[in-house]
Amino acid sequence: MRVTVNGEDTEVRARDLAGLLSEMEYAFTQLAIAVNYQVVPRARWAETSLNAGDQIEIITPRQGG
Amino acid sequence: MVTFYSKQFSSRLLIGTALYPSPAIMLDAIRASGTEIVTVSLRRESAGGRVGNQFWELIRELDVTVLPNTAGCRSAREAVTTAQLARELFGTNWIKLEVIGDDETLQPDPVGLVEAASILIKDGFDVFPYCTEDLTVALRLRDLGAQVIMPWAAPIGSARGLTNRDALKLLRARLPDATLVVDAGLGAPSHAAEAMELGYDAVLLNTAIAKAADPVKMGQAFRLAVEAGRAAHEAGLMGARDFASPSSPVVGTPFWHAVS
């Protein structure tokens, strides 16, 4: 299915958020995720199903002022 | 001591973590500044990336309080979600709320800012709104429950200092109970001292230290300036006058004689 990950149109096999992270080889530390502008707490990554067209933001700490 | 949402700090200097020549210099500059609060941002992590992890390990070495920001957000919706992501990531209700209205000046969008602040305060956040020096916007933010208000001195990274001193002075007079922080536009320690002399509770800056030829020494310079400005405010500054007033006694001046 096609979803948008960090602004990029992406084809994924995964059916849930945790599966998507594994498929895209993300580390599971220091990440926060929003799907369609809704934050999904870490504890719910495995049970959160993906739907075609979802907008997924995968966020991490960075330098800032 | 200065209070930010019931937490007390001795340092009145808040520092950003961006633009330093190296991670090691960032750590040394932040330590030299004596700051107890640093700002960080949130950005997209690329697939397989570990950038966020590495940066976070550095920040943890500092043992300081982290103030995440919503830098780069251009709507209330983006800022609200970014704040909620920050709460998830850092385990803090603190958020430096930025909603940008213009790309060239990075001027805060007052409409989006008030809208986002309203949503986040109801959601339990301790909001540190980055705003212009506009009095009405500051009053609205206070009325919504913002205990900290952070007006700019000048555009971010511009190093111009207090470009609208009278308005900043008015904000201090009209918001005597708010924790007021001058955020952005400071280029020199003297600018920070001037803000503190006006009675501001703290200053927040990044570029002036990070982009100095010697960021570590500049961190120390800003620490001293903030301490000097605060001490001057507490001591009570004399008022300015149009004409001279001699400091040496007039009576007993040698060769003095009355003019008839």
Interface residues (C-beta under 8 A of the other chain):
Chain A: V5 N6 G7 M24 E25 Y26 A27 T29 Q30 L31 A32 I33 A34 Y37 Q38 V39 P41 R42 E57 I58 I59 T60 P61 R62 Q63 G64 G65
Chain B: G16 T17 A18 L19 Y20 M26 T39 V40 S41 L42 R43 R44 E45 S46 A47 G48 G49 R50 V51 G52 N53 F55 W56 I59 P68 N69 A71 R77 T81 T82 Q84 L85 A86 R87 E88 L89 F90 I156 A184 L205 N206 T207
